[in-house]
Amino acid sequence: MTISEPKAGEGVVDVRITDDAISVDLFDGRTITVPLAWYPRLLHATPAQRSNWRIAGAGFGIHWPEIDEDLSAQGFLQGAPAPRVAAKAA
């Protein structure tokens, strides 16, 4: 898969999280909404932790400091859920 460089209009403007979904508003007017289940750290975070986010990565990412989660606008645009963590061998 080819990953393209982020474009100016793809910068993050706002983030909204419900019990089921995360919506990201981009500078160019688009809103991307994906299932919260795609991001387990956010899914299992408290509402207060979810609401404590900041724009990062020169405007193209979102960071949640309390749960050490970073997501990118590019990932949302590509429909990329968080990678699944392989179970540890016993």
N, C-alpha and C positions, 0 to 999 in steps of 0.2 A: 504494500500500500504506500502511496506517495503522500507525504505530509506537506501541505503548502504553508507558506508563511502567512501569519495573520494579516488581515487587511485593516485599514484604519477604521472602517465602519463596524468592525467586529469587536470593538472594545465593549467592556461590561459597563452598564449604567446602573442597573438595579438587580436585586435578587429577592425572590419571594419563595418561602417554603411553607407548604401545608403538611398535613399528616401523610399525604400520599404523593406529593409531587414537588419538584423544584422548578421554578421559572426564572429565566435569566433574560433581562432586557438588554439589547445591544444598542450601541450608538446609532446604527443605521435604521432603527425602528423595529427590527425583528424581535420577537419574543420566542424563546425556545423553552418548551416544557417537557420534562422527562420524569419517569417514575423515581421517586425517592429511593425505592428499593435498589436502584442501580448503584447507590452510594451508601454502603452499610454503616460507615462512620457517622454520616449525617442521619441515617434512619434511626440509629440507636442513641443519638445525642438528645439532650434535653432541648425543649423549645428555646430556652435562654442561650444555650450553646449554639444552636442553629442560627439564631438572630445576631450573634456576634461574629460578623464576617467583615472583610475589607477587600477592596479591589487591590490586586497585586499584579505582578508581572507586566509592568508598564501599561496596565489597563486591560490586559487580555486574560487575566486570571482572577480567581477568587480564593481567599485564604480564610480559614476558620482557625484562629490561634489556639482555642481551648481544646480542640480535638485533633490538631495538627493535620488538617485536610486541605488540600490544594486541588482546585479544578480549573480547567481552562475553557475559554470560549470555544476554542478549536475542537475540544473534545465534545462539547455540547452540539456543535454544528455537525460533527461526524457521527453523532449518535453513539458515542463510545461509553459504555458503562465502566465502572471501576473494575480492574482486573480481579479475578477471583483468586483468593489465597489458597494454595494447595494445603491439604491437611498434612500435619507433621507425622512422620513415621514414628511408631511406638518404639 
